[in-house]
Structure formats: structure tokens, C-alpha cells
Amino acid sequence: MSSLEYTAPVFLPEGCPQYTACMNLRIASWNVRGMPRPADQLRLLAEQQADVVLLQDVGPTAARAVTESHLWSHVFDTWSLRAAATAARRGGCLIATTDDWAPAPLVADGSPLAPRLVAATFTRSGATLTLASCYAPTNTGQGRKERHACFTSLANWLRTVRSPLVLGMDANGPRIDHPDIDQSGWWTPEEALVLGGEAQTADALRLWYADHPAELTRRRRYYPDGPLADSYHRGRKGKFVRCRYDSIRVSPDINVTHVHYLYDKAIQAGSDHALVVAEVTLP
């Protein structure tokens, strides 16, 4: 097994068709690092044929590139929803979807989440789904001071969401992504409110591993202390630590049928984070 590319095989529930527009969704989440190479990065995203794209570390130029690509019908981002944030070059979030779902943006202005969270509620044929993209502060510089409030506010907001939820997130953590979540390490205690075992949402990859314990045993053979997949390498070149800072998280009523971490291809396309793709079945 490659240490840099991980693909979980597709297992669909018995009796479930390969793909239905109403029940099954393909989600892509990615920190695009400001999208320095939009053509390459959009090409990689297009190859995933995702119904929903959740991007982090997006600037106005990247948001414009996504909109002008016409790959998705609806695009919401930090810059279009919050005019006061347009002075920054990057660091925002974006949601893009196909035309199957009618969107209603949710804005978190006035909270520590305002520049770091984009969320919207989507409705189709009586079914409602909340989508969110979040870019957590780093554990260095000014970000270290902001992480406490950001994770506390995000946990509080997640408790208010009543519809099924899918959250794409670059959490810039955990410090240790241990196979036993109770042994994971955090940069700040508040991270556990969103990423820990008692969080409001569940990690799609951990859910998949719970259904496929043989695959978890195989991963632990190579990485007994984690991470469960590579999504980011922190540290200096030649001396780095493998991390899983990026994840797709879902509410407990959503079933995960497939998870894929594309590290090598994402790096080659211009990011420094893996592209995470998951297939989910809505309740």
C-alpha cells in the first residue's frame, strides 16, 4: 500500500443502486492553498465528478475561477457573502454544487467563524441537507490565539443544525490522528469538541474503517500511531510529520460508502493538502 495514496474500496448497502441523484452524493473537500494553478486544480476537481465541492484557503481569484469554470451551478464563498472580507487575498471557504439542490446560504457574521465558515442549506424534493466548509486557524502565529474561539464557536454552531449535515474541513489538526480516537492529540482542548469522539459530527474515514476493520488493521500495521491517511506533511522538507488535517465529517444519520484521500495528485496540481473525496447516502 502506498503511504501517500489511500483509496477505500466502494461498498454500497445491499439493495442500493450504484447512483441516484436524490439519495447518494459524491463530496470533494480540499484546501487549495489559494489555488495558484487554477487550470490544474479545477481539472483534478472535475475528474472527481463531485456533486458537492467544499474548498478551503480560497481567495477572490480562486472563487472567480470556480465560478467561471461553469463546472457547478451554484457557488457560494466568503467573498461573495461577506463584502467586508474582500481585502484579504485568501483564507476563505467556498461551496459549489450541481443544479439538483436549491440553496439557501447561511452566514455566520458577528462570530469568530465569520471569515472561516461558509454554510448553506439545500433542499430537493422535500429533502434538506446542510453543507459547510471550514478553514480552521493554524497553530502558529496569530492563528494560535484564534483556535480556542474558532473551535468553541464551531461546536456551538454544529449543535444548532437540525438537518443532515456534511462538513468539509481543514482543521489544521489534530496534532496526532491516532487510530484510537481517545489517544488522539490536540493542539488545544477545544479541538476535541469538533474532532473528538463525542463531537456532533463523525469523521467519514473513521466511519468507513468501523465498517471495514480489516482495512484498519492493515493501515495500523504500517502506521500504528496514525495518521489514518496522509493529507498534509508538517515540518521541514526531509524531516516532516505525516498528518491528517483534512476530513469530511457527517451527521450520524448519513451513511458513508466510499472515502478517498488523493495526496500525490493534489500536490502535483498545486496544493499542499490532499483532496478528500467521499460518497455518502442521505437518510
Buried (B, 14 or more C-beta within 10 A) or exposed (E): EEEBBBBBEEBBEEEBEEEEEEBBBBBBBBBBBBBBBBEBBBEBBBEBEBBBBBBBBBBBBBBBBBBEBEBBEBBBBBBBBBEEBEEEEBBBBBBBBBEBBEBEBBBBEEBBBBBBBBBBBBEEEEBBBBBBBBBBBBBEEEBEEBBBBBBBBBBEBBEEBEBBBBBBBBBBBBBBBBBEBEEBEBBBEBBBBBBBEEBBBBBBBBBBBEEBEEBBEEBBEEBEEBBBBBBBBBEEEEEEEBBBBBBBBBBEEBBBBBBBBBBEBBBEBBBBBBBBBBBBBBE
